[in-house]
Amino acid sequence: MIELFHYRLAWRGPAMAAGDHGRGDLRGGSDYASTLPFDRYQNPRSVDMRASVQNPYQTLMVRDCRERVSVPVYLLLDVSASMGCGKILEKMLRFAQMCAASAFHAGDRLGILACDSRILWEYCLPLSANAALTDDWGRRFANIRPQARNTDAFIDLASYLGRQRALVFLLSDFYLPDAQLRTLLEALFRHEVVPVQLAVAPDFGLQPRWGWLNLQDPETGLLRQVMMRPALRRRWLDEYAMRQQRLHALLTGYGRRLLPLADDFGTDDVTRYFLS
């Protein structure tokens, strides 16, 4: 079953290709923008008789309609080692396939850029509306094995997005350093950025509540033995909650809102994000 979500953008794209989004400066389409005096837009075919009759200054009024166009859509993927935990990569692949279907349905093109400590060109996809390419990418991405300990190459991805304003989905668990995230958001300032958090609120799988546990850091691979107890569990959960608050505050400072996705997320969750 094809999963589609709908995204409505507050800005108008400058592209010439036909699509599902409004354009700010190209007239003659079917997307109603406003009603203007005839001397500002001299198009006899678009005369609005009702608005003209109702105008108190007896001015001939014209309907100003704009073309509907496409915008580029990009996925920036964090595939560092921590993303290999649980079902995070499965969620990333599902969201990418959902995004591709939604973008193509809206008449938009999709590009994919993946990185860890370097840009992983074998898992990147050039801007395209070819569903066969995204299907092939999905088959290759399903076999990825994250290993790198950081996402230092994230900042390098911004230079491959081009100058045209784009809708950019930033997929990560967002455990990257605050300074790195700030630098990335500043590099993406001209684009509409949607930070997609794929890691859900943890319960750490800590069973039993009392006892010795062997834990492994997914980034460094280091093993550590921990004596689990309720107080330690609460402390870890409190630290996670504080991290989430700091992340929300950081994104809000750049005019961005976080889109957290649970394991059972659906298209409605994404659509509601754009409507709220």
JOGIVEN-V652446 format. One record per run of one state. SS is the DSSP state (2 for helix, 1 for strand, 0 for the rest). FROM is the first residue (numbers start at 1). TO is the last residue. If there is no record, write none. Layout:
BEGIN
SS FROM TO
SS FROM TO
END
This chain:
BEGIN
0 1 17
1 18 37
0 38 43
2 44 46
1 47 47
0 48 48
2 49 54
0 55 60
1 61 69
0 70 71
1 72 78
0 79 80
2 81 84
0 85 87
2 88 105
0 106 108
1 109 115
0 116 118
1 119 119
0 120 120
2 121 123
0 124 124
1 125 128
0 129 130
2 131 141
0 142 153
2 154 160
0 161 165
1 166 172
0 173 177
2 178 187
0 188 191
1 192 197
0 198 210
1 211 216
0 217 222
1 223 228
0 229 229
2 230 253
0 254 257
1 258 260
0 261 266
2 267 275
0 276 276
END
